[in-house]
Amino acid sequence: MTADPTTLRRLYGRRQGHKLRSGQADLVETLLPQVAVPAGGSLDAATLFGDSRPLWLEIGFGSGEHLAAQAAANPDVGLIGAEPFLNGVVGALGHAREQGLTNVRLHMGDALDVLDRLPDASLSRAFLLHPDPWPKARHAKRRFVNPGPLDLLAAKLAPDAELRIATDHAVYCRWTLLQMAARRDFVWQAASRADWEQRPADWPPTRYEAKARRQGHEVWYLRYRRAD
Ligand SMILES: C[S@@+](CC[C@H](N)C(=O)[O-])C[C@H]1O[C@@H](n2cnc3c(N)ncnc32)[C@H](O)[C@@H]1O
């Protein structure tokens, strides 16, 4: 499925923060071209990794600590990360170099553009961790959890694939639960309170999660199965 080209696509949020130090600029010049998602054309495991490995996508990976931890723990999986924030991409490149990761591909830009190019039912897992909450009601359309992006994600996830969403924002959590409950193609996997209140062992913390915890916020971990 390809997203409706008439849909307004606009990325909100920062593209760059502090100026890059020379080591960071070097990562962008030398490592990014090696691990960047190729420009244009369809994306599948063969194009990205040269084989037929399972593909996982992280939407808005921030500084890439979760992406790198998942890649290190799952060397047979291909991790695709999308993040428009240059300093975040540099963070992910640093993790990839330090940990010698070969199973990571990065797109510096909108995750929707990557989703558009993936074949239907090609992802076995997707992560949306601490998405920008856009707490004001008039900005609700900017939230990633909205029918348009969710339709696209649903098309690209294989049957029984998992979608993981984390947030420490009560408005976003409630919004997500309502949006997802209105859909037949995602089934919430929680059986007990602990399932959404406690971070599963195979769910490494992100920078935003750590910040939320330091501030004394609760964090919610939502897991959905892609249903037919
Ligand atoms: C609140 S931060 C969370 C970062 C990271 N996931 C974490 O938990 O530490 C949200 C991130 O999503 C990114 N983002 C926003 N819209 C995006 C989009 N359409 N595609 C990819 N990334 C996006 C932002 O640049 C930002 O880095």
PDBQT file of the ligand as one rigid body, heavy atoms in Angstrom, charges set to zero:
ROOT
HETATM    1  C1  LIG A 301      10.344  12.700  22.075  1.00  0.00    +0.000 C 
HETATM    2  S1  LIG A 301      11.575  12.175  20.950  1.00  0.00    +0.000 S 
HETATM    3  C2  LIG A 301      11.868  10.475  21.496  1.00  0.00    +0.000 C 
HETATM    4  C3  LIG A 301      13.161   9.917  20.967  1.00  0.00    +0.000 C 
HETATM    5  C4  LIG A 301      13.450   8.454  21.339  1.00  0.00    +0.000 C 
HETATM    6  N1  LIG A 301      12.479   7.560  20.729  1.00  0.00    +0.000 N 
HETATM    7  C5  LIG A 301      13.471   8.277  22.835  1.00  0.00    +0.000 C 
HETATM    8  O1  LIG A 301      12.560   7.638  23.364  1.00  0.00    +0.000 OA
HETATM    9  O2  LIG A 301      14.428   8.738  23.468  1.00  0.00    +0.000 OA
HETATM   10  C6  LIG A 301      10.635  11.924  19.462  1.00  0.00    +0.000 C 
HETATM   11  C7  LIG A 301      11.501  11.724  18.244  1.00  0.00    +0.000 C 
HETATM   12  O3  LIG A 301      10.705  11.406  17.121  1.00  0.00    +0.000 OA
HETATM   13  C8  LIG A 301      11.276  12.039  15.984  1.00  0.00    +0.000 C 
HETATM   14  N2  LIG A 301      10.219  12.126  14.969  1.00  0.00    +0.000 N 
HETATM   15  C9  LIG A 301       9.139  12.930  14.957  1.00  0.00    +0.000 A 
HETATM   16  N3  LIG A 301       8.389  12.715  13.867  1.00  0.00    +0.000 NA
HETATM   17  C10 LIG A 301       9.015  11.731  13.158  1.00  0.00    +0.000 A 
HETATM   18  C11 LIG A 301       8.736  11.073  11.929  1.00  0.00    +0.000 A 
HETATM   19  N4  LIG A 301       7.648  11.375  11.192  1.00  0.00    +0.000 N 
HETATM   20  N5  LIG A 301       9.602  10.130  11.498  1.00  0.00    +0.000 NA
HETATM   21  C12 LIG A 301      10.686   9.801  12.230  1.00  0.00    +0.000 A 
HETATM   22  N6  LIG A 301      11.007  10.399  13.403  1.00  0.00    +0.000 NA
HETATM   23  C13 LIG A 301      10.178  11.344  13.865  1.00  0.00    +0.000 A 
HETATM   24  C14 LIG A 301      11.769  13.366  16.518  1.00  0.00    +0.000 C 
HETATM   25  O4  LIG A 301      12.777  13.940  15.705  1.00  0.00    +0.000 OA
HETATM   26  C15 LIG A 301      12.300  12.966  17.888  1.00  0.00    +0.000 C 
HETATM   27  O5  LIG A 301      13.664  12.633  17.862  1.00  0.00    +0.000 OA
ENDROOT
TORSDOF 0
